[in-house]
Amino acid sequence: MSPKPAYLMAGGMRSNKHMNAILQAVFDTTGSTEPKIAYIGAASGDNRVFFNLIKMMLKKGGAGKIDMPSISRRNASIEKAKAIISEADAVFMSGGDVEAGMAILEQKGLADLLLELYHSGKVFFGASAGSIMLAKEWVRWRDPGDDTTAEIFPCLGLAPVLCDTHDEKGGWEELQALLKLENPGTEGYGIASDTCLVVYPDHKLEAIGGPVWRFAKHGDKVVRIEDILPG
């Protein structure tokens, strides 16, 4: 099977109408009327409260069985986690901490499996930090008080884009910091609350729920360019 679109959602969803439209698009892509979802909570340390909240949202959107395989615990059964993830119709990446989530996936040997499943046609979607983890790269600071210590680190790269989520009120500072470290001409996308960026395997982009902000590095500056508008 060929790869499917990846759905990068923002957190802070307030509109059931927008959320249901996004989830309907995700679930339609699976080809199942009640898709089984594997919830990967690496970025939130497999937080059960967080999982239960998202589970309710996914159920309201039409999901079938939803499982959160244990990944973060030291004695977690990774073979069991791999089986749950492999058997699901779609994989959801939770919000939380991008760097911590990626570290766990790498430590537990799950990053390669996720890439393999994506290329074999598994549907992936995420929210907040989970969306950033599905994208190409993110930024961290060796010293949070010193902007000169900013550096890039790799994410899963299932969606070959650079993005941030629900920071429209903050001016997308972290996304712009990331772009400043990239080559001129590189673009980045700000996925505002209540919206979703769909990334197709052929690199086509689509917005759902509202405009997706768009930035580009021109010379040594990052500027806002024309938004991606819903079709």
C-alpha positions in Angstrom: 0.0 0.0 0.0 1.0 3.6 -0.6 1.5 6.2 2.2 -1.6 8.1 3.3 -1.9 11.8 4.3 -0.7 12.8 7.7 -3.0 15.0 9.8 -1.3 17.6 12.0 -3.9 19.1 14.4 -3.4 21.9 16.9 -4.4 21.5 20.5 -6.8 23.9 22.2 -9.7 22.7 20.1 -12.8 24.6 21.2 -15.2 23.9 18.3 -16.8 20.5 18.1 -17.8 21.4 14.5 -14.2 21.9 13.4 -12.9 18.9 15.4 -15.6 16.5 14.0 -14.8 17.7 10.5 -11.1 17.0 11.0 -11.6 13.6 12.7 -14.1 12.6 9.9 -11.4 13.3 7.3 -8.9 11.3 9.3 -11.2 8.3 9.8 -12.5 8.4 6.2 -8.8 8.0 5.1 -8.6 4.7 7.1 -11.4 3.2 5.1 -13.0 1.9 8.4 -16.4 3.0 9.7 -15.2 2.5 13.4 -11.4 2.6 13.1 -9.2 1.2 15.8 -6.8 3.8 17.2 -3.4 3.3 18.8 -2.8 6.3 21.1 0.9 6.9 21.6 1.4 8.9 24.7 5.2 9.2 24.8 5.2 13.0 24.8 3.0 13.0 27.9 4.6 10.1 29.8 1.6 7.9 29.0 -0.6 10.2 31.2 -3.9 8.4 31.8 -5.9 11.6 32.6 -4.8 13.1 29.3 -5.5 9.8 27.5 -9.1 9.6 28.8 -9.8 13.2 27.7 -8.6 12.5 24.2 -10.3 9.2 24.1 -13.7 10.8 24.7 -13.0 13.3 21.9 -12.0 10.5 19.5 -15.0 8.5 20.4 -17.4 11.4 19.8 -15.7 11.8 16.4 -16.5 8.2 15.4 -13.5 6.1 16.5 -13.9 2.5 17.5 -11.6 0.8 20.0 -8.8 3.1 21.4 -5.8 1.6 23.1 -2.8 3.3 24.7 0.1 0.9 24.7 2.5 1.3 27.6 5.7 2.8 26.3 7.2 5.2 28.8 7.5 2.9 31.8 10.9 1.3 32.2 9.4 -2.2 32.3 6.9 -1.6 29.5 6.4 -4.5 27.1 7.5 -2.9 23.8 6.6 -6.1 21.8 3.0 -5.7 23.1 3.1 -2.0 22.2 4.3 -2.8 18.7 1.5 -5.3 18.2 -1.2 -2.8 19.3 0.3 -0.1 17.0 0.6 -2.4 14.1 -2.9 -3.7 14.3 -4.6 -0.3 14.6 -6.2 1.4 11.6 -4.7 4.8 12.6 -2.0 6.0 15.0 -2.5 9.1 17.2 0.4 11.0 18.6 -0.4 12.8 21.9 0.6 16.3 23.0 3.1 17.0 25.7 6.9 17.5 25.3 8.3 17.1 21.8 11.9 16.4 22.8 10.9 14.0 25.6 8.5 12.1 23.3 11.1 11.7 20.6 13.7 10.5 23.1 11.3 7.7 24.4 10.5 6.6 20.8 14.1 6.3 20.0 15.1 4.6 23.3 12.3 2.0 22.9 13.1 1.4 19.2 9.7 2.6 18.0 10.7 5.4 15.6 11.7 2.9 12.8 8.5 0.9 13.2 6.4 4.1 12.9 8.2 5.0 9.7 7.7 1.5 8.3 4.0 1.6 9.1 3.5 5.0 7.5 5.2 3.9 4.3 3.0 0.8 4.3 -0.2 2.9 4.4 -1.0 3.4 8.1 -2.9 6.6 8.8 -1.1 9.0 11.3 -2.5 12.0 13.1 -1.4 14.1 16.0 -2.3 17.1 18.2 0.0 19.8 19.5 3.4 18.3 20.3 2.3 15.1 18.6 1.9 16.9 15.3 5.4 18.4 15.7 6.8 14.9 16.3 5.2 13.7 13.1 6.9 16.6 11.2 10.6 16.9 10.2 12.5 18.8 12.9 12.1 20.9 16.0 14.2 23.4 18.0 15.6 23.3 21.6 17.9 25.5 23.6 20.9 24.1 25.5 20.5 27.2 27.7 16.9 28.5 27.8 18.1 32.0 28.7 20.5 32.2 25.7 19.1 32.4 22.2 22.5 31.6 20.7 22.2 28.1 22.1 19.2 27.2 19.9 19.7 24.0 17.9 17.7 21.7 15.6 16.9 18.1 16.5 15.1 15.5 14.2 11.6 14.3 14.6 9.9 11.4 12.8 9.6 13.1 9.5 6.5 11.3 8.3 5.2 14.7 7.3 8.2 16.4 5.6 7.3 19.9 6.9 8.3 22.2 9.8 5.4 23.3 12.0 4.2 24.6 15.3 0.8 24.5 16.9 -1.7 26.8 18.7 0.8 29.6 19.2 -1.1 32.3 17.3 -1.3 34.5 20.4 2.5 34.0 21.1 3.5 35.1 17.6 5.0 31.7 16.6 8.3 32.5 18.3 9.6 29.0 18.5 8.7 28.3 14.8 10.5 31.4 13.8 13.5 30.5 15.9 13.6 27.1 14.1 13.3 28.7 10.7 16.2 31.1 11.5 18.4 28.0 11.8 17.3 26.6 8.4 18.5 27.4 4.9 17.0 30.4 3.1 13.8 29.6 1.3 12.7 27.1 3.9 9.0 27.4 4.9 7.3 26.7 8.2 3.6 26.4 9.1 1.7 27.7 12.1 -1.3 25.5 12.8 -3.7 27.6 14.9 -6.2 26.3 17.4 -9.2 24.6 15.8 -7.3 23.9 12.5 -5.4 21.1 10.9 -2.7 20.8 8.3 -3.0 17.8 6.0 0.3 16.7 4.5 0.0 14.4 1.5 2.7 12.0 0.4 3.3 14.1 -2.7 4.0 17.1 -0.4 0.6 18.8 -1.3 -0.7 20.7 1.7 -4.3 21.3 2.7 -5.9 23.3 5.6 -9.0 22.1 7.5 -11.0 24.3 9.9 -9.4 27.6 9.1 -6.2 29.2 7.6 -2.8 27.7 8.4 -0.2 30.4 8.9 2.8 30.3 6.6 6.3 31.6 7.1 9.5 31.6 5.0 13.1 32.4 5.6 14.2 35.2 3.3 17.9 35.9 3.7 18.5 36.1 7.4 14.9 37.1 8.2 11.7 35.1 8.7 8.6 36.7 7.2 5.0 35.7 7.1 3.7 34.9 3.6 0.3 33.9 2.2 -1.7 31.6 4.4 -2.9 28.1 3.3 -6.6 28.5 3.1 -9.2 25.7 3.4 -10.3 24.3 0.1 
